[in-house]
Amino acid sequence: MTKSQINHARRWAAFALVCLVLTLQIGLPIATAQDPAAQPGLTIHVVQRGENLFRIGLRYGISVDDLARLNGIIDVTNIQVGQRLLVPAEPGAPVETAPEPAPVEAAPVEAAPAEPAPVEAAPPSADTTALTNMPDRVWHIVQRGETMFKIATQYGVTVNQITSANSIGDPSLIYPGQQLLIPGIEPPKLAVELPANVTDIRIQPQVFVAGRTGMAILATRAPATVTGTFVGLPLVGSTDDARLVHTVLFGSPINTAAGVYPLEINVDDGTGPTSLTINAQVVDGQYRTEGITIPNDRLALIQNDVNAAEAELVRQIMATYTPVRMYDGPMTLPAAAAITSPFGSLRSYNGGVLQSLHTGTDFAGAPGTPIFAAGSGQVVFSGPLDVRGLATIIDHGWGIHTGYWHQTETYVQVGDYVSAGQVIGTVGSSGRVTGPHLHWEL
């Protein structure tokens, strides 16, 4: 064999080895497409906007786990609009699901570059986890831009604890999509068995972060009204037209101390109220601190009495509950601009003490930059305020409101119905600001 033939053979051998390694890393069998009509008892469901596996499963009488296995879905929180899913042709009919592939450890890769700070955006729209089938351990799915230190800080544990629990030698070698066991953290637990009138309850996320939104979805045997409390705050359950599937959105204040808190849910189907308690763990949000310098001509706007009066006005407007859901799917961003200050920062003004919480997210923007409605809804406030400047508040239904502060112009008035993405105003520097920007809150 000549030298060139030997080199050629080596290159093909190396190529074959790379293909083998990639196949092992994926760890999924290769299957040929099969017409669902050829599979007895199955049909196709096309995912619509706002749907998740839980709601699809309820419609077709199949559990989330079986639906995921039937369609080879690894991450049950990640389905896309337009995705085609195999479902039972007749609700409740048994289906044969493929066995789960054996887990294969993928080769670690370097974490991707960090993205801008996250925005506390839409109420959760991803699928939830059944408390009646909840694992005893908490798993974290690594997101793009996350580091081991950031993940450990989020859950209040150390990097060493996570690396030891997951047999990781180098904590810098984690990759998006990797599952990490979080030691010492308990997922939500039912304190008692489900009442007879509740057929299922699912909850997201497994661990709650102070200042962020959580969601519980209940299914009841008969039409019912659902209420509740969490960390001392009242909760109202929103329901479908048949009053059989109920969504409870809830959160904890930013300054909630880390610990386990009871989530109390009350169900009344007309035969008498029943209740259930879920023990939910809250971890610190690890929000940053900021020092803000206000121009001298606006120093009066940092006085406590000015802040308190205006904050109470906004609180009363945003505390209203509209039982009709007007938004469709997750909220979109209100501006095509970079984030300059994230939600949750603890602020000091002009060298004062750290005592002011940043209750929204700031977006950079030159005066006149368009502001978009984050979701469909009805305008319930539009006008000037001292601290928030020219402001707009939109009611999206189900107790969800968004606020848009410091505008130069507003193009809407109270009573208007707006659609997601509609231009409702322009970025400005009205109110208590250091420069032009949009402050957006949910």
Secondary structure, DSSP 8 states (H G I E B T S, - for coil): --HHHHHHHHHHHHHHHHHHHHHHHH---------GGGSTTEEEEE--TT--HHHHHHHHT--HHHHHHHHT-S-TT---TT-EEEEESSTT-----------------------S-----S---S--EEGGG--SSEEEE--TT--HHHHHHHHT--HHHHHHHTT-S-TT---TT-EEEETT----EESS---TTEEEEEEE-SSEETTSEEEEEEEESS--EEEEEETTEEEE-EE-TTS-EEEEEEE--TT--SEEEEEEEEEE-SS-EEEEEEEEEEE-----EEEE---GGGGGGG-HHHHHHHHHHHHHHHT---SS----SS---SSSS-EEE-TT-EEEETT--S-EE--SEEEE--TT-EEE-SSSEEEEEEEEETTTEEEEEEEEETTEEEEEEEEEEE---TT-EE-TT-EEEEEB--SS-SSSEEEEE-
